[in-house]
Amino acid sequence: MNIAKSIVLFALAFITSSTFVQGQIKGDLPKHRLPSPIYSPEPSFVDLYWKAWELAWDRVTYQEGVPQSPYMDENLWEDTIWIWDTEFMVLFCRYAPDVFPGIQSLDNFYKCILDKYPTSLRIQHPDNPPFYSWVEWEYYKMTGDRDRLQKVLIDNRWLQRHYQWFDSLKIGTKLHFEHAPILLQKEGIGYLWGNIQSGMDNTPRTSDAISDKEMLWMDALAQQALSALYISRIAKELGREDIAEEYDSLYADGKRLLNDYYWDETDGFYYDLNSSDNTHIKVRTPAVYWTMLAEVPDREQASRVAAFAADSLEFGGKYPWPTVSRRHHGYEPETGDYWRGGIWLPTAYMSTKALEAYGYHDLADENALKLLRQMDETYRTYSPATIWEAYSPTAPRPSEHLWTYKPRERVRPDFCGWSALGPISLFIENVLGFHNIDAQARLVEWRKKGDGNQGIRNLRFGDTITDIVANGSKLTVSSNQQYTLRVNGKNYKVKKGNNKFKI
């Protein structure tokens, strides 16, 4: 074979195994650089896990004329990005931070919105939910990347500036880039907002004799409280007590408003308010769990809110986390009709972490397992076999949207996108049970359940790379350095090299 022919054949082989993205060549998914789960009780979960990463790999997008490229695309429109989709995508991308540009994707919002960088992308809803600081903190816990915290809090002040910017918006504001209408406005004791801008497009929260322009949105206030809480925590981590003190005060203000005005003592729930008289609008959705994630309720209040996650007529049952209470007249049981009962991974994941914040680990894990089983059964029995934008609240199938002006429409397939939060994040954190991974503390906490062969290989946190595998009472751990593994509350000192323990 001559040299010229060899070169041609090599090039063809390379192109065949690669994907062209916006003029760039992207190879096959580098599985050897990702965590590899083991779960003998339900091994099909592992297949779904790898499917999620493969779909997410297709969403690593290159684009000219944007501050940060490549970035994670949510799988909707190629010229458009969404804030809250991207924030949630960071939470699974952090398991492979050197492969997936999750945290970097946030820079396309920071730089464009706050620093006025030019961009070829449309930021669809600049007034989308603002919880960057929580996401930045979770990324930091996994990676130990202190330079990233310095960049977003000190060098560029992006987190504080966005908090202030969110508060400064007015309805109808025109920004320097292409976007949908701004409907956010701080008003008295809360925020006016819009269904789509809140992320819950056709939620029935505003359908009971009030428009979205007349409602103070409980989750907007809770998300700002969450932002202030984590800005303070990041500031304390960096030794900036001056910043922490300022945002502790802002957090306290948000917490007080939520408890004084949005809490309903009779129902044990935080509701939206009618802006004209501050009365409660009694439509229950999982958006309430933003308050728990922001650590707003006291222990008694939290126990009452958590109870709705166990109630099969609210947000619990065989198919947990419908996006409106099953008791509400706007709930659509068969299809979920998008946000009128459809099960969405972002609100399911957020609510799961909210339960954990108050120690409701068993309930969080139980609902996560049920949701993963629904996604897995849908993947195995429904055609096409893929991961969907949202799921039915009553069956293993995707949700549908019951449009008033066009035919009934199934939600989008191949949505990874934030739906990867189920097969990747909920699987690792709540089904396998690796619920706390802390690079700074060199700590992995494992809520191990059952006796089957289970664990994870090639788990990376900070500069640690480890395999953790249990079979019955036998625990085998290998690592490139020392750390502490806590299994069901008991500490095991992992040394560099191979380790064997009896659980």
C-alpha positions, 0 to 999 in steps of 0.5 A, spaced: 500 500 500 503 506 498 503 512 502 498 516 499 493 511 499 494 510 507 493 517 508 487 517 505 484 511 509 487 514 515 483 520 514 477 516 512 477 512 518 478 518 523 472 522 520 468 516 520 469 515 528 468 523 529 462 528 529 463 535 525 460 540 530 460 547 527 466 546 523 470 543 528 471 535 529 469 532 535 471 525 536 467 519 540 465 520 547 471 519 551 468 514 556 474 512 559 474 519 562 468 518 565 465 515 572 463 508 570 457 505 575 456 498 577 449 496 579 447 489 579 440 490 582 438 494 576 443 493 571 439 497 565 440 503 569 447 503 567 445 502 560 441 509 561 447 512 564 451 511 558 445 513 553 445 520 557 452 521 556 452 520 549 446 524 548 450 530 552 456 529 548 452 531 542 450 537 545 457 540 546 457 545 541 462 550 537 459 556 535 463 562 532 461 569 535 460 567 542 464 569 548 465 561 550 465 556 545 465 550 546 458 550 550 453 546 552 447 546 548 440 544 551 437 541 544 432 546 542 434 551 537 441 552 535 442 559 535 439 560 542 441 559 549 437 558 556 439 560 563 436 555 567 437 549 562 445 551 562 445 552 570 442 545 571 446 542 565 452 544 570 450 539 575 451 533 571 457 536 567 461 536 573 462 529 573 466 530 567 469 537 568 475 536 563 470 533 558 464 537 558 464 545 558 458 545 563 461 551 568 464 554 562 457 555 559 455 560 564 460 565 562 456 566 555 451 569 560 455 573 565 460 576 559 454 578 555 449 580 560 453 583 565 460 585 561 456 586 554 460 582 550 457 581 543 454 574 541 451 571 535 447 567 540 440 569 542 439 569 550 432 567 550 430 569 557 435 573 561 430 573 566 430 566 567 431 563 574 437 566 577 441 560 581 448 561 579 451 561 585 448 554 588 451 551 581 458 554 582 458 552 589 456 545 587 462 545 581 467 547 586 465 542 591 466 536 586 473 540 583 476 544 588 477 549 583 478 555 587 480 559 581 473 559 579 470 562 585 475 567 585 473 569 578 466 569 579 466 572 586 472 577 586 475 578 579 469 579 575 464 580 581 459 576 576 455 573 582 454 579 586 452 583 579 447 578 577 444 578 583 443 586 583 441 586 575 436 581 577 433 586 582 434 592 577 430 589 571 423 592 569 417 589 565 419 591 557 426 592 558 430 592 552 437 589 552 443 589 547 442 582 545 436 579 542 431 576 547 424 574 548 420 580 552 422 581 559 417 580 564 420 581 571 420 586 576 421 587 583 415 590 586 414 591 594 415 584 597 416 580 591 417 579 584 412 580 578 414 575 573 411 570 567 410 563 566 415 562 560 420 566 564 420 562 570 421 556 566 414 553 567 411 555 561 404 553 561 403 552 569 396 553 572 399 557 577 396 563 574 390 560 571 385 561 577 383 568 576 389 572 575 394 573 570 402 572 571 402 580 571 398 580 577 402 575 581 408 575 586 412 569 584 414 565 590 420 562 587 423 568 584 424 570 591 426 564 593 431 563 588 434 570 590 435 568 597 438 562 594 443 566 590 444 570 596 445 564 601 451 561 596 454 568 595 455 568 602 458 561 603 463 562 597 465 569 600 466 565 606 470 560 603 475 565 600 475 569 606 471 575 604 467 577 610 465 583 608 461 580 602 459 575 606 456 580 611 452 584 605 449 577 602 447 574 609 443 581 610 440 580 603 438 573 605 435 574 611 431 579 608 428 574 603 427 569 608 423 574 612 419 576 606 417 568 604 416 567 612 411 573 613 407 573 607 408 567 602 407 561 608 400 559 609 400 556 616 394 552 615 396 548 609 403 548 611 405 551 604 409 557 601 404 560 595 404 565 590 401 572 592 396 576 589 400 583 588 393 587 589 392 584 596 397 579 598 393 574 598 395 567 597 394 563 590 393 556 592 396 552 587 401 547 589 407 545 585 414 543 586 416 550 585 415 550 593 422 546 594 426 552 592 424 555 599 427 548 602 433 549 597 434 556 600 434 553 607 428 558 608 423 554 613 424 552 620 424 544 621 417 544 623 415 548 616 420 543 612 417 537 615 410 540 613 413 541 606 416 535 605 410 531 607 407 533 600 413 529 596 410 523 600 403 524 598 401 520 592 395 525 591 401 531 591 408 530 588 409 523 591 406 516 588 409 511 583 411 517 578 413 522 583 414 529 582 408 531 577 409 539 576 402 541 579 399 537 585 394 531 583 389 535 587 389 541 582 383 541 577 388 543 572 392 537 573 392 533 566 393 526 568 394 522 562 399 526 558 402 531 563 400 537 558 407 539 559 407 543 566 400 541 568 403 535 571 409 533 566 415 530 570 421 534 569 428 533 571 430 540 573 424 541 578 425 533 580 432 534 581 432 541 585 426 538 589 430 532 591 436 536 593 431 540 597 429 534 601 436 532 602 438 539 605 433 538 611 435 530 612 430 527 608 434 522 605 430 516 605 424 520 601 429 523 596 432 517 595 425 513 594 423 518 589 429 518 585 429 511 584 422 511 582 423 516 577 429 513 574 425 506 574 420 510 570 425 513 565 429 506 564 422 503 563 420 508 558 427 507 554 426 500 554 419 499 552 417 506 548 419 507 541 424 511 540 428 509 545 431 515 548 431 520 553 425 525 553 424 533 555 419 531 560 415 525 562 407 523 563 405 523 571 402 516 570 405 512 565 412 510 562 412 514 556 414 522 554 409 527 556 405 531 551 403 538 550 396 539 549 396 546 545 390 550 544 392 552 537 395 546 534 395 539 534 397 535 540 405 534 540 409 529 544 415 533 548 422 533 545 426 526 544 434 526 545 433 531 551 440 531 554 439 537 556 437 537 563 434 530 563 441 527 563 440 529 571 436 523 572 440 517 569 447 521 571 446 525 577 440 522 581 443 515 579 450 517 582 447 521 588 441 518 590 440 511 587 448 508 588 448 513 594 454 517 593 450 523 596 456 528 598 463 528 594 467 534 597 474 535 594 476 540 599 475 535 605 477 529 601 471 526 603 466 521 599 459 519 603 456 513 601 449 511 603 449 504 601 443 500 600 442 493 599 448 487 598 448 487 590 455 488 586 455 496 586 459 502 586 463 506 581 469 506 578 474 512 575 470 517 580 474 524 580 474 529 585 479 534 585 485 531 584 483 524 586 481 518 582 478 512 585 474 506 584 469 504 590 466 497 589 462 493 594 459 486 593 455 484 600 460 486 606 466 486 601 468 493 600 474 494 595 477 501 594 483 503 589 485 511 589 491 515 587 491 518 594 488 518 601 481 520 602 476 519 607 470 514 605 464 514 609 459 509 608 453 509 612 456 513 617 462 509 618 469 512 616 474 508 612 481 511 611 483 510 604 490 510 602 494 510 596 493 504 592 489 498 593 484 497 599 480 492 602 475 493 607 469 489 611 463 493 611 
